[in-house]
Amino acid sequence: MASIGVSEALTAIFGLFIFGYLLIKKTSKIHLLDWPVLGMFPGAIVQLHRVYDWSAVLLENSNLTFPFKGPWYVGMDTLVTVDPANIHHITSSNFSNYIKGPEFQEYFEYFGDGIINTDSDLWKDLRKSSQIMFNHQGFQKLSMSTATSQLKDKLFPFFDHFAEAGKIVDLQDVFQRFMLDTIFILVTGSDPGSLSIEMPKNEIVKSLDDIGEAIFYRHITPRVIWKLQKWMGMRKEKKMIEAGATFDGVCAKYISAKREEIRSQGIAHDDHSSGEDILTSYIELDTTKYKLLKTEDDKFLRDVILTLTSAGKEATAAALTWFFWLLSENPNVVTKILQEINMHLPKCERGQERLPVDNVEYLNKLVYLHGALNEAMRLYPPLPFQRKTPIKPDVLPSGHKVEANSRIFIFVHALGRMRSVWGEDAMEYKPEPREMDF
């Protein structure tokens, strides 16, 4: 009996993918065939280049919940949902049964004990301590003064320079640098200086980009493959190891400097006249109230810096980028925002320039602007999905049964596009209040 060579086998596999692609195109753009052994993976790979838009159509036509079947024995089976009743059940009414889980923590292992990667009591301690710090008058004062100075001294002059020169800039890159500098000051008290006219290369920016890219790759690659690549130090896994070492080195310098600053200057914990950054607050934290927070450990402080910096650089910058793109496409919204600003924010006596806004009282009056930001994040959420794992078997309001330790994706990006939730004009950008089918 003749044996099958490697080239013949590869040709057969390639032919299978082509056949599947043509069959999917012919039958339905939203259909996913469940192949033997391979599951729905081939059809998903074909649509990877437009996975967000395609998933929205798929979920709209699947009654808002879709059970995805991955290849056999690789752990990619996932229940994907945008059903508001399921989401409320998972994140609220039965919250205690749904955690991030060990698999999530493995995918995001580099975040260590940051709040993005923790569950149960540690998550509660991190959440409670961070809420107190963020709401403290000293931090809010630092936040307002930092945002104002970064806008006035960096972002506005940057835009003026490139506008006068008639040059094009990558707005997302600009916002990522702007947010990195801003959030790093709030977290560590130091400015990394990544945003300037020269747009210099920055080791923090590159390391965070490489870490994020590797984590995304893990989500679209069978676990056995990326685990092997990690063990062998190959491809994205190698880049993440190198990026992690770079970021760890940067954090070590800031943490050491901050501990020395506190020791030498004797910063009083109750003196917030100039504002207090998050790193200082955690180093001085009364751990008798938060027994699981290891603030004496530099690794814990590194996890805090990484989590907050990554969230500020990626999530907030993405939100700002989409927001300004939507404004460029909707000049009527810009007109209404400016009218609201002119109505509610204070002016100096000459009526030419605005007084610095350092009081949240004025910002709370900008209701339409708030709605415009929320509407932008509905259509383009900074975090496109959330991942949950049930501790015990459960039945969702949609009737879908979930087993313990199974994977559930709440596809936030697709949720904002569901006509059955937001109405027939779900894809339109409308900051005005909507009647939602919740």
C-alpha positions in Angstrom: 0.0 0.0 0.0 1.5 3.3 -1.0 2.2 5.8 1.8 1.1 9.4 1.7 3.9 11.9 1.6 4.1 15.2 3.5 3.4 17.3 0.4 0.3 15.2 -0.4 -1.0 15.7 3.1 -0.4 19.4 3.1 -2.1 19.7 -0.3 -5.1 17.8 1.1 -5.3 20.1 4.1 -5.0 23.2 2.0 -7.7 21.8 -0.3 -10.0 21.2 2.7 -9.6 24.8 3.8 -10.3 26.1 0.3 -13.4 23.9 0.0 -14.6 25.1 3.3 -14.1 28.7 2.4 -16.0 28.3 -0.9 -18.8 26.4 0.8 -19.2 29.0 3.5 -19.2 31.8 0.9 -21.8 30.0 -1.2 -24.2 29.0 1.6 -24.2 32.0 3.9 -21.8 34.7 5.0 -22.7 34.0 8.7 -22.6 30.2 8.6 -20.0 28.3 10.5 -19.5 24.6 9.6 -18.6 22.3 12.4 -15.9 20.1 10.8 -14.8 16.7 12.2 -11.7 17.2 14.3 -11.2 20.8 13.2 -14.5 22.1 14.5 -15.4 25.6 13.4 -11.8 26.8 13.5 -11.3 26.8 9.7 -14.4 29.1 9.1 -13.3 31.4 11.9 -9.7 31.7 10.5 -11.2 32.7 7.1 -13.0 35.6 8.7 -10.2 36.6 11.0 -9.4 39.8 9.0 -12.9 41.1 9.8 -13.7 39.1 13.0 -15.4 42.0 14.8 -18.0 42.9 12.1 -18.5 39.2 11.2 -19.1 38.2 14.8 -21.7 40.9 15.2 -23.7 39.5 12.2 -23.2 36.0 13.4 -24.5 36.8 16.9 -27.4 38.9 15.5 -28.5 35.9 13.5 -28.0 33.4 16.4 -30.4 34.9 18.9 -27.5 36.8 20.6 -25.7 33.6 21.8 -23.5 31.3 19.8 -21.7 28.1 20.9 -18.3 28.0 19.1 -16.7 24.6 18.7 -12.9 24.6 18.3 -10.6 21.7 17.2 -10.9 18.6 19.3 -8.8 18.4 22.5 -7.3 21.9 22.3 -9.7 23.7 24.7 -11.1 26.3 22.3 -14.8 25.6 22.8 -16.4 28.9 23.8 -19.9 30.1 24.4 -20.1 33.7 22.9 -23.0 35.9 24.1 -24.3 39.4 23.8 -27.6 38.6 25.4 -28.3 41.4 28.0 -30.1 38.9 30.2 -27.1 36.5 30.1 -24.7 39.4 30.8 -26.7 40.6 33.8 -26.8 37.0 35.1 -23.0 36.5 34.8 -21.8 39.9 36.0 -24.5 40.7 38.6 -27.2 38.3 39.8 -24.9 35.2 39.9 -21.6 37.1 40.0 -20.0 34.8 42.6 -20.2 31.8 40.3 -18.3 33.5 37.4 -14.6 34.2 37.7 -11.7 34.9 35.3 -10.4 31.5 36.1 -7.0 29.8 35.9 -7.0 29.6 32.1 -7.5 33.4 31.8 -4.7 34.0 34.3 -2.5 31.7 32.2 -3.2 33.7 29.1 -2.5 37.0 31.0 0.2 35.6 33.2 2.5 38.5 32.7 0.1 40.8 34.5 0.7 38.8 37.7 -1.4 39.9 40.6 -2.8 43.0 38.9 -6.5 43.6 39.2 -7.1 42.5 35.6 -5.8 39.0 36.4 -7.2 38.2 39.9 -10.3 36.8 41.5 -12.1 36.4 44.8 -10.6 38.1 47.9 -7.4 39.4 46.3 -9.6 41.1 43.6 -11.8 42.6 46.3 -8.7 44.0 48.2 -7.3 45.5 45.0 -10.7 47.0 44.0 -11.4 48.5 47.4 -7.9 49.9 47.9 -7.8 51.4 44.4 -11.2 53.0 44.7 -10.2 54.7 47.9 -7.0 56.0 46.2 -8.7 57.2 43.1 -11.4 59.0 45.1 -8.9 60.6 47.4 -8.8 64.4 47.1 -5.0 64.3 46.8 -5.1 62.0 43.8 -7.9 63.8 42.1 -6.0 67.1 42.5 -2.9 65.4 41.0 -5.1 63.9 38.2 -6.6 67.3 37.2 -3.3 69.2 37.3 -1.5 66.5 35.4 -4.1 66.3 32.6 -4.2 70.1 32.4 -0.4 70.4 32.1 -0.1 67.5 29.6 -2.7 69.1 27.4 -1.3 72.6 27.7 2.4 71.9 27.5 2.5 68.8 25.3 -0.6 67.8 23.2 -1.7 71.3 22.1 1.8 72.4 21.0 2.3 69.1 19.3 -0.9 69.5 17.2 0.0 73.2 16.5 3.4 72.2 15.2 2.1 69.5 12.8 -0.9 71.6 11.7 1.4 74.5 10.8 3.8 72.1 9.0 0.9 70.5 7.1 2.0 67.0 8.1 -0.1 64.0 8.8 0.3 62.1 12.1 -1.1 58.8 13.4 -3.7 60.0 15.9 -3.8 56.7 17.8 0.0 56.7 18.2 -0.2 60.3 19.5 -3.0 59.4 22.0 -1.1 56.3 23.2 2.0 58.4 23.9 -0.1 61.2 25.5 -1.9 58.7 27.8 1.3 56.8 28.6 2.9 60.0 29.9 -0.2 61.0 31.7 -1.0 57.7 33.4 2.7 57.1 34.3 2.8 60.4 36.2 -0.4 59.5 38.0 1.0 56.0 38.9 4.7 56.7 39.5 5.0 60.4 39.8 7.5 60.4 36.8 7.0 61.5 33.2 8.6 59.1 30.6 8.4 61.8 28.0 7.2 59.7 25.1 5.2 62.5 23.4 7.2 65.1 21.7 7.6 66.6 18.2 10.4 64.2 17.5 8.2 61.1 18.4 11.2 59.3 19.9 11.3 55.5 20.3 10.3 54.6 23.8 11.1 51.3 25.5 8.0 51.3 27.5 5.8 51.8 24.5 7.5 49.0 22.6 7.4 46.6 25.5 3.7 47.1 26.1 3.0 46.7 22.4 4.9 43.4 22.2 3.2 42.1 25.4 -0.3 43.0 24.1 0.4 41.4 20.7 1.6 38.2 22.2 -1.5 37.9 24.4 -3.8 38.5 21.4 -1.9 35.8 19.5 -2.5 33.3 22.4 -6.3 33.8 22.0 -6.3 32.8 18.3 -3.8 30.0 18.6 -4.4 26.5 20.0 -3.0 26.4 23.5 -0.7 23.5 22.8 1.0 25.5 20.0 1.7 28.7 22.0 2.7 26.7 25.0 5.3 24.9 22.9 6.5 28.2 21.4 6.9 29.6 24.9 8.9 26.6 26.0 11.1 26.8 23.0 11.4 30.7 23.2 10.0 31.3 19.7 8.0 34.0 17.8 5.5 36.0 19.8 6.4 34.2 23.0 10.0 35.2 22.7 9.1 38.8 22.0 6.9 38.8 25.1 9.7 37.4 27.3 12.1 40.1 26.0 9.5 42.9 26.4 8.7 41.7 29.9 12.3 41.9 30.9 12.6 45.4 29.5 9.4 46.6 31.4 10.5 44.9 34.6 13.8 46.8 34.4 12.0 50.1 33.9 9.7 49.4 36.8 12.5 48.4 39.1 14.1 51.8 38.6 10.9 53.7 39.4 10.1 51.6 42.4 13.6 51.9 43.9 13.6 55.6 43.3 10.1 56.0 44.9 11.1 54.0 48.0 14.2 56.1 48.4 12.2 59.3 47.9 9.8 58.3 50.7 12.6 57.3 53.0 14.7 60.5 52.4 11.9 63.1 52.4 9.6 61.5 54.9 6.5 62.0 52.9 3.6 62.2 55.3 0.6 60.0 54.3 -1.9 62.6 55.3 -0.2 65.4 53.4 -1.7 65.6 49.9 -1.1 69.3 49.3 0.6 68.5 46.0 -1.2 65.3 45.2 -0.1 61.7 45.7 0.6 59.1 43.0 -0.6 55.5 43.2 2.8 54.0 43.7 3.4 56.2 46.8 -0.1 55.3 48.1 0.5 51.6 47.8 4.0 51.7 49.4 2.5 53.6 52.4 -0.7 51.5 52.5 -1.9 50.2 55.8 -1.9 46.5 55.0 -3.7 45.6 58.2 -6.8 46.5 56.3 -5.8 44.7 53.1 -4.0 41.5 54.2 -3.6 40.0 50.7 -1.8 43.0 49.3 2.0 42.5 49.4 3.1 46.1 49.2 6.6 45.3 50.5 7.1 43.1 47.4 8.5 45.0 44.3 6.8 42.3 42.1 3.4 43.4 43.4 4.1 47.0 42.8 5.3 46.1 39.3 2.0 44.4 38.6 0.1 47.5 39.7 2.2 49.7 37.4 1.8 47.4 34.5 -2.0 47.0 34.9 -2.7 50.7 35.2 -0.2 51.8 32.6 -1.5 49.2 30.0 -5.1 50.2 30.7 -4.3 53.9 30.3 -2.1 53.6 27.2 -4.3 51.1 25.3 -7.9 51.4 26.4 -8.1 55.1 27.0 -6.1 55.9 23.9 -8.3 53.7 21.8 -11.4 55.4 23.2 -10.0 58.8 22.4 -9.0 57.8 18.8 -12.4 56.5 17.9 -14.2 59.4 19.6 -12.3 62.0 17.5 -12.8 59.9 14.3 -16.6 59.9 15.0 -16.5 63.6 15.6 -14.8 64.1 12.2 -17.6 62.1 10.6 -20.4 63.9 12.6 -19.9 67.7 12.5 -23.4 68.3 14.0 -22.2 66.6 17.2 -19.1 68.8 17.4 -21.4 71.9 17.1 -23.6 70.7 20.0 -20.5 69.9 22.2 -19.1 73.4 21.6 -22.5 75.0 22.4 -22.6 73.1 25.7 -19.0 74.2 26.5 -19.8 77.8 25.7 -22.9 77.6 27.9 -21.4 76.0 31.0 -17.7 76.6 31.3 -16.4 79.8 32.8 -14.8 82.6 30.8 -12.4 85.3 31.8 -13.6 88.9 31.9 -12.5 89.7 28.3 -14.5 86.7 27.0 -11.6 85.6 24.9 -9.9 82.7 26.7 -11.3 80.2 29.1 -10.3 80.0 32.7 -8.5 76.8 33.6 -11.1 74.1 34.6 -9.8 72.6 37.8 -13.2 71.8 39.4 -15.2 68.7 38.5 -18.3 70.9 39.2 -17.9 72.4 35.7 -17.2 69.1 34.0 -20.4 67.5 35.5 -22.4 70.1 33.5 -21.2 68.7 30.2 -23.9 66.2 29.9 -24.0 66.0 26.1 -20.2 65.6 25.9 -20.5 62.7 28.4 -23.2 61.1 26.2 -21.0 61.6 23.1 -18.1 59.8 24.8 -20.3 56.9 26.0 -21.9 56.6 22.6 -18.4 56.3 21.0 -17.5 53.5 23.5 -20.7 51.7 22.7 -19.7 51.5 19.0 -16.0 51.0 19.6 -15.4 49.7 23.2 -11.8 49.9 24.3 -12.0 46.3 25.6 -13.8 44.4 22.9 -14.7 41.3 25.0 -14.8 40.0 28.5 -14.0 36.4 29.4 -15.6 34.5 32.3 -15.5 30.9 33.6 -18.2 29.3 35.8 -17.1 27.7 39.0 -20.2 25.4 39.0 -22.5 24.2 36.2 -25.2 26.7 35.4 -28.1 27.5 33.0 -28.1 30.9 31.5 -31.4 32.9 31.0 -31.1 32.1 27.3 -31.4 28.4 28.1 -27.8 27.5 27.3 -26.1 25.1 29.8 -22.6 25.9 30.8 -20.2 23.4 32.5 -17.8 24.2 35.3 -14.5 25.6 34.0 -15.9 26.2 30.5 -15.2 29.4 28.5 -17.7 32.2 28.1 -16.9 35.3 26.0 -19.1 38.4 26.4 -18.5 40.1 23.1 -18.8 43.8 24.1 -17.9 45.1 20.6 -20.7 43.1 19.0 -23.2 44.0 21.8 -23.1 47.7 20.8 -24.2 46.7 17.3 -27.2 44.5 18.1 -30.4 46.0 16.6 -32.5 43.8 18.9 -30.9 45.7 21.8 -30.3 49.2 20.5 -32.9 49.5 17.8 -32.7 49.6 14.0 -30.3 52.6 14.1 -27.8 50.7 16.3 -24.9 51.5 13.9 -25.6 55.2 13.9 -23.7 57.5 16.2 -26.3 59.3 18.4 -25.2 60.9 21.7 -28.8 61.6 22.6 -30.4 59.1 25.1 -31.7 55.9 23.5 -34.6 53.6 24.4 -32.9 50.3 25.0 -34.4 46.8 25.0 -32.9 45.7 28.3 
